[in-house]
Structures are given as C-alpha cells and as structure tokens.
Amino acid sequence: MQYPHQPVLVDQVVEDLAILADGIYVDGTVGTGGHSLAIAQHLGPRGHLLCLDRDTDAVMIAKARLSNLSAPVTAVKSNYVELDEILHGMGITHVQGVLLDLGLSSLQLEHSGRGFSFNRDEPLDMRMDENDEITARDLVNERTGEELETILRKYGEEPRARAIARSIVREREQRPIESSLRLARIIESVVRPSRRPVARHPATKAFQALRIAVNQELENLRICLSRIPSLLAPGGRLVVLSYHSLEDRPVKQALADWERGCICPPDLPVCACNRTPLFRRIRKKGKKPSPDEIAANPRARSAILRAAERI
C-alpha cells in the first residue's frame, strides 16, 4: 500500500527522542504512521508505542501499517490533549518520549474530501475529527463579518482579513458558501496573487485560519504543553514539529520557560521563588529540513523542529 504522507525530519526526530529499547513513547499525531514506524523500529518487545490521532481514517491506516512490528503498538482515536487521561487509563504514570507533529497530513489535504485544500471542490468541512460539531461551513455562513475578520487575523495573520470577511458576507447573501473551491475563488477575488517565484496561493492564510478555528488547534496545543512536564519521566524527551509561527511560538516559549530557573528580581539577595529548571533544550534554535529534503518533499519547507529533555 502507498502511504500519501511523507514524514518530515524523520532521522532528526528519532535522534532527538533518544529512544530506549524498553521505553514508552507517544506519537500524538500519528497520521499515516511514518514517524511512528521509525520510532517503533528502535523499540524492543518490552517497549511500547502509543499512537493518537483525531482522524478515524488515519488511525485505521496507522494500525494496519504498524501491525507487524515486534514492539507493542497501541493506536487510539483521540485528541493529544487527552493524553494524560489515556495514559492514566492504561496505568502509565510517565513516558520516555512524546512527539507532536502539528502539520496537516497529505491524507487530510488530498484524500479526506473535507475541504482542507483550496484546489479541490469539496464540502467545506475542515474537521480533523468528523464527530466534532462545528465545521468551516458553519463559521463561513453563520459568523458575523467582524467575527470572521477576527478569525482570519488571529489564526491566519491575514492582512486582507476585513476585505475577505466582507466579501464572504456579501457572497453568502446570494446563496450559502458550501464548497472549498467556491470559498477559494471568493478569496482570490480579494487577494491578488503574489509575484514571488515561489508564491503561496491567495487563500492559504484564510484556509489555515478556518482550519485552526474549527479544530481549536492552538488552544489544544497550549493545554497539552501545560501537561507535558508531569507526563515525561526524568530524561524523557519532547519533540515538536511545527509549520507556522502561530504553532511554533507557544512551543518555543514553553521550552524557554521550562528551562528557566530562578525568576526572582536580580536585586533580591536570596532566592525566594525556589524555582528550578524543568527541562533543558536539546538545541537553542529550531532545526529545519535540509535543502535536499525540501527538494524531495516541498511541504517540508516551513517545518521547524524543537526538542527538550526533562530534568
């Protein structure tokens, strides 16, 4: 079987996780299992890999792909924000590593039929979990112009947010906006294509914003990050792959905060906060794909990897 998603920075992910053969590891966004396969190949029969994903199709594919490995693998349909509850239910108190690959998979973009792509004429859905209630169609057709503008600015950093929101409101008055292709064309009528050699589609930021809002991606990321210190065993590693600044910023901030010790004012003669570092960053700067990897997998071009070890 051909797996549509090509994982990013696989060797670096494995290296930064510093995998122990008998350790317990978590892939919080398994997708079609590319990273999980590489992780599991470094585990022995006493190790364990827990794979999570919100997408039912992804979990089914990952289960099939990882079914013949020597290391025990458990694949669960769940949001990584629920990781603490899942581990508790399995009787696991701490793990040796957690991977979060925050990108949209090729499976979702090209094969889900849920309107993630502005190049396809699909129902305007954008839910990663089809059991969630709110769809992109709901946002586009039911939110006020001001609310849409806020979504586009907050989650897409779209400079033409107001003009796009007004155009959406005007168009939906004629008939509801039901498809991804119609929405993309509405946005194209407002945002002029870039003249840069490697240009983004005019609808890129708006589609990103709607997807993030529908799936509450940034809220879930912040909740998960707040729980990671209590889930990782001493020496355990967190590895995160992000693909835009809105994802990378809270990860970078969390790692820096965890690494910081005393936060008392510098003129205080004795530490009163009793704060000690929780993590050490594996490297101060994020790791990016090589030119060769980007050439082989253009979607890797915006990826940045950050990693830290629990003290």
C-alpha positions in Angstrom: 0.0 0.0 0.0 1.2 3.5 -0.8 1.0 6.0 2.1 0.3 9.5 0.9 2.1 11.5 3.6 5.8 11.8 3.6 7.0 12.5 7.2 9.4 15.4 7.9 12.8 15.2 9.5 12.4 11.5 10.4 16.1 10.9 11.3 16.2 14.0 13.4 13.0 13.1 15.3 14.5 9.6 16.1 17.8 11.1 17.2 16.2 13.8 19.4 13.9 11.3 21.1 17.0 9.3 22.2 14.9 6.1 22.1 15.4 3.5 24.7 14.5 -0.1 23.6 12.3 -0.7 26.6 10.8 2.8 26.8 7.3 4.0 26.4 6.8 6.6 23.6 3.8 8.6 22.3 3.2 9.8 18.8 0.4 12.3 19.5 -0.4 12.9 15.8 0.2 9.6 14.1 -1.2 10.4 10.7 -0.4 7.5 8.3 2.4 6.4 10.7 5.6 7.5 9.1 7.3 8.8 12.2 5.7 6.0 14.4 7.2 3.4 12.1 10.7 4.9 12.5 10.3 5.1 16.3 8.9 1.6 16.7 11.8 0.1 14.8 14.1 1.3 17.6 11.9 -0.4 20.3 12.3 -3.9 21.7 9.5 -6.2 22.8 9.4 -4.6 26.2 9.0 -1.2 24.8 5.6 0.4 23.9 4.4 3.0 21.4 1.1 4.8 21.9 -0.2 6.4 18.7 -3.0 9.0 18.8 -4.9 10.8 16.1 -8.3 12.6 15.8 -8.8 11.3 12.3 -10.5 7.9 12.1 -9.0 7.2 8.7 -5.5 8.0 9.9 -5.9 5.6 12.9 -7.1 2.8 10.7 -4.2 3.3 8.3 -1.6 3.5 11.1 -3.0 0.4 12.8 -2.5 -1.6 9.6 0.9 -0.2 8.8 2.2 -0.8 12.4 0.6 -4.2 12.9 3.6 -6.4 12.2 6.2 -4.8 14.3 8.0 -6.6 17.2 7.3 -3.8 19.7 3.8 -3.4 21.1 1.9 -0.6 19.5 -1.4 0.8 20.6 -3.3 3.1 18.2 -6.2 5.2 19.6 -8.6 7.6 18.0 -8.2 10.6 20.3 -7.0 14.2 20.6 -3.5 14.5 22.0 -4.9 17.0 24.5 -6.4 13.9 26.2 -3.0 12.2 26.5 -2.9 12.4 30.3 -6.3 10.7 30.6 -5.4 7.9 28.2 -2.1 7.2 30.0 -3.9 7.1 33.3 -6.4 4.6 31.9 -3.6 2.4 30.7 -1.9 2.5 34.1 1.1 4.5 32.8 2.4 7.3 35.0 5.3 8.5 32.9 6.7 8.1 29.4 10.1 8.4 27.9 9.2 10.5 24.9 6.4 12.4 23.2 6.3 13.5 19.5 3.8 16.1 18.3 3.8 16.7 14.5 1.4 19.6 14.2 1.2 19.7 10.4 -1.8 18.9 8.2 -1.2 15.5 6.6 -1.3 14.8 2.9 -4.0 12.2 3.7 -6.3 15.0 5.0 -5.3 17.5 2.4 -5.6 15.3 -0.7 -7.8 12.3 0.2 -10.2 13.2 3.0 -12.8 15.0 0.9 -13.3 17.5 3.8 -12.3 20.7 2.1 -8.9 21.3 3.5 -7.5 22.1 0.1 -8.3 25.3 -1.9 -7.5 23.4 -5.1 -10.4 20.9 -4.7 -14.1 21.2 -5.0 -15.2 19.5 -1.7 -17.7 20.1 1.1 -16.5 22.9 3.3 -15.9 20.9 6.4 -12.2 21.0 7.7 -12.9 18.9 10.8 -10.0 16.6 11.7 -12.5 14.7 13.8 -15.7 14.2 12.0 -17.6 13.8 15.3 -16.9 17.4 16.2 -19.9 19.7 15.8 -18.6 22.9 14.2 -17.5 22.9 10.5 -15.8 25.5 8.4 -19.2 25.8 6.6 -20.8 26.9 9.9 -18.1 29.5 10.5 -18.3 30.9 7.0 -22.0 31.1 6.8 -23.1 31.9 10.3 -20.4 34.1 11.9 -20.7 37.9 11.6 -18.3 39.8 9.4 -16.5 41.1 12.5 -16.1 37.5 13.9 -14.8 36.3 10.5 -12.3 39.1 10.4 -11.1 38.2 13.9 -10.6 34.5 12.9 -8.7 35.4 9.8 -6.4 37.8 11.6 -5.9 35.7 14.8 -5.4 32.3 13.2 -4.1 33.2 9.7 -2.4 36.6 10.2 -4.2 37.6 7.0 -3.6 41.3 6.2 -6.7 41.4 4.0 -8.9 39.9 6.7 -11.5 42.7 6.6 -11.9 42.7 2.8 -12.1 38.9 2.7 -14.7 38.8 5.5 -16.8 41.5 3.8 -16.7 39.6 0.5 -17.7 36.3 2.2 -20.7 38.0 3.8 -21.7 39.6 0.5 -21.4 36.3 -1.4 -23.3 34.2 1.2 -26.3 36.6 1.0 -26.7 35.3 -2.6 -26.5 31.6 -1.5 -24.7 29.7 1.2 -21.0 29.0 0.7 -20.9 25.2 0.6 -17.6 24.2 -1.1 -13.9 24.8 -0.6 -13.4 25.8 -4.3 -16.1 28.5 -4.1 -14.6 29.9 -1.0 -11.1 29.9 -2.6 -12.5 31.8 -5.6 -14.1 34.4 -3.3 -10.8 34.9 -1.6 -8.9 35.1 -4.9 -11.2 37.9 -6.0 -9.9 39.9 -3.0 -6.3 38.9 -2.5 -4.0 39.4 -5.5 -1.6 36.5 -6.3 2.0 37.1 -5.2 4.5 37.8 -7.9 7.3 36.0 -6.0 8.9 33.0 -7.7 7.6 30.6 -5.0 4.2 32.1 -4.4 1.6 31.0 -1.9 -2.0 30.6 -3.1 -4.0 33.7 -2.1 -6.3 31.5 0.0 -3.5 29.9 2.0 -3.8 32.0 5.2 -7.6 32.1 5.2 -7.9 28.3 4.9 -5.3 27.9 7.6 -7.3 30.3 9.9 -10.6 28.4 9.4 -8.9 25.0 9.9 -7.3 26.2 13.2 -10.5 27.7 14.4 -12.6 24.6 13.6 -10.2 22.2 15.3 -9.2 24.5 18.2 -5.6 23.7 17.3 -3.8 26.4 19.3 -5.9 26.0 22.4 -5.3 22.3 22.4 -1.6 22.8 21.9 -1.3 25.1 24.9 -3.3 22.7 27.1 -1.1 19.7 26.0 2.1 21.7 26.6 0.9 22.6 30.1 0.6 18.9 31.0 3.8 17.6 29.4 6.1 18.2 32.3 4.1 15.9 34.6 3.9 13.2 31.9 7.6 12.8 31.0 10.0 10.8 33.1 13.4 12.3 34.1 15.5 12.1 30.9 12.3 11.9 28.7 12.2 13.9 25.6 9.6 16.2 24.0 9.9 16.7 20.2 7.6 19.1 18.3 7.3 19.7 14.6 5.5 23.0 13.7 4.8 24.6 10.4 4.0 28.2 11.0 4.7 30.9 13.6 1.4 30.5 15.4 2.3 26.9 16.3 6.0 27.5 16.8 5.6 30.5 19.1 3.9 28.7 22.1 6.3 25.7 21.7 9.3 28.0 21.8 8.0 29.9 24.7 7.1 26.8 26.7 10.6 25.3 26.2 12.3 28.5 27.2 10.1 28.9 30.3 10.7 25.3 31.4 14.5 25.8 31.1 14.5 28.9 33.2 15.4 28.6 36.9 15.1 31.4 39.5 12.8 34.2 38.4 13.4 36.4 41.4 14.3 40.1 40.9 18.1 40.4 40.3 18.5 42.7 43.4 17.0 40.1 45.8 19.9 38.7 47.8 18.4 35.3 48.4 16.1 33.3 46.0 12.5 33.3 47.2 10.8 31.6 44.3 12.6 28.2 44.8 12.1 27.6 41.1 14.4 25.1 39.4 14.6 24.3 35.7 12.3 21.5 34.4 13.9 20.9 31.0 17.0 21.5 29.0 16.6 22.3 25.4 18.5 19.9 23.0 19.4 23.0 20.9 18.6 26.6 21.4 17.4 27.1 17.8 14.9 25.1 15.9 16.1 22.6 13.4 14.9 23.0 9.8 14.9 20.5 6.9 17.9 20.4 4.6 17.7 21.7 1.0 17.8 18.1 -0.2 14.8 17.1 1.9 12.8 20.2 0.8 13.6 19.4 -2.8 12.3 15.8 -2.3 9.3 17.0 -0.2 8.4 20.6 -0.8 5.8 20.6 2.0 8.7 20.3 4.5 10.0 23.8 3.6 8.2 25.5 6.5 8.8 22.8 9.2 10.8 23.6 12.3 11.7 21.0 14.9 12.2 21.8 18.6 13.2 19.3 21.3 13.9 19.3 25.1 14.8 16.8 27.8 13.0 16.5 31.1 15.4 17.1 34.0 
